[in-house]
Amino acid sequence: MRVSMLVLVVATLPLTAAAAVKPCEELKAEIQARLDAKGVKGASLEVVAKDDTATPGVVVGSCEGGTKKIVYSRK
């Protein structure tokens, strides 16, 4: 049982690492598509550095290995 769990964990590590390095524009497009599908109007998504605190809004995603974030705000 332990061996099979270990194999499962090790087998999924590359998938987790690959997902963590998603390009920001790709993730931003996915989030925008979800907002559009829900009929959200007047929304703005901006890619900023992870340490940026000057951009107002709510962080809705992290991309490029956690080096950047996507901030949602209303226009």
Secondary structure as the mmCIF struct_conf table of DSSP 4:
data_model
#
loop_
_struct_conf.conf_type_id
_struct_conf.id
_struct_conf.beg_label_comp_id
_struct_conf.beg_label_asym_id
_struct_conf.beg_label_seq_id
_struct_conf.end_label_comp_id
_struct_conf.end_label_asym_id
_struct_conf.end_label_seq_id
HELX_RH_AL_P HELX_RH_AL_P1 ARG A 2 ALA A 20
TURN_TY1_P TURN_TY1_P1 VAL A 21 VAL A 21
HELX_RH_AL_P HELX_RH_AL_P2 CYS A 24 ALA A 37
TURN_TY1_P TURN_TY1_P2 LYS A 38 GLY A 39
BEND BEND1 GLY A 42 GLY A 42
STRN STRN1 ALA A 43 ALA A 49
TURN_TY1_P TURN_TY1_P3 LYS A 50 ASP A 51
BEND BEND2 ALA A 54 THR A 55
BEND BEND3 GLY A 57 GLY A 57
STRN STRN2 VAL A 58 CYS A 63
HELX_RH_3T_P HELX_RH_3T_P1 GLU A 64 GLY A 66
TURN_TY1_P TURN_TY1_P4 THR A 67 THR A 67
STRN STRN3 LYS A 68 ARG A 74
#
